[in-house]
Amino acid sequence: MWTRPSLETLIERTKQDLESRLETAGAVLRRAVIAVIARVVAGAAHLLHGYLQFNADQLWPDTAIGRFLLRHASIWDIERQEATFAQGNVEFEGADGLVVPALAAMRRSDGVEYIAAAAATVSSGIAAVAVEAVEAGADGNCDPGVVLTLTQPIAGINSAGEVDGDGIAGGNDIESEDNWRGRLLDRIRRPPLGGAERDYEKWAKEVPGVTRVWVEPEWLGPGTVGVQFVRDGDDDIFPDADAVADVQDHIDDERPVTAHVTVTAPVPDPVDYEIRISPDTPEVRAAVAAELDDLHYRDGEPEGTILLSRMREAVSIAAGELDNEIISPVADHVSGPGELPVRGEITWS
């Protein structure tokens, strides 16, 4: 295996080469011309070695980046998930019969911009305007109640509108290179088998936003398959009906014609904790909560079990923790069919 030599190694090699060829006697002085030339030549060689190292890394899909990763992925037909546009509804108060036109621009307080996807007429004092973020990505997502302001006022309609109870959702950032590379390596290491369990996991993850997938053979009997998934990048990891429909449609396009596939969203199964920690500081509490979140991410699965020993381990490895006691739960947590264990409330004792 080729290893890139360090700059110090190259300097020493160059210096020794120059000494041998010039046949100088004794050690080279610190400020001698030979030492200066050795450093200059070694520096140039070090850059060239770096370029060789970079190109060597691009030969393999597990170390390739950028356009080189794109080349590897295109060979295996693994497309990168593009960023998606957040969509939702905003309610504006106004006089009945007035219209918020299609493509009306509006802005959030932090400058994120949206446009009306279609014209909306005020009825019973409210115009429910379907909107879409101007730029794709997770920044376009909004919680219910967030105020959007029309950039061009409309007479008779309040310029400030509120996002409705469903929020503005569905915006996803472009897939990270690490996640993209992971799907590529999974395709190479586990080739499709015409409808094996791992094929359904792969197909589901091809839908933007899908992160974890669980497949249940013979979900409703012979010839049936159950697929459940979550979207860890969203504020609410549990998918809504539209997200479920997207995955269902995509898998229906890929599955064997004899398979009957049902895609569903798991139901949250909160695991509440009562914990005593020392030292009991905000920083340590936050570290413990983060470790428990990570535990549920790693070990959580529908109808799965979160071991009490793993809970204790998670609390014990939290940064800054010196001592702890998990008062509740007192046993392993077992979730029911279709239920996904997630961290619930933490009570600090």
PyMOL commands that set and color helices and strands:
alter all, ss='L'
color gray80, all
select helices_A, chain A and resi 7-22+33-57+66-75+138-140+177-189+197-205+241-254+282-299+308-316
alter helices_A, ss='H'
color red, helices_A
select strands_A, chain A and resi 87-93+99-100+105-108+113-116+120-121+126-133+147-150+160-163+212-217+224-230+260-264+267-278+305-306+323-328+333-334+339-348
alter strands_A, ss='S'
color yellow, strands_A
deselect
rebuild
show_as cartoon
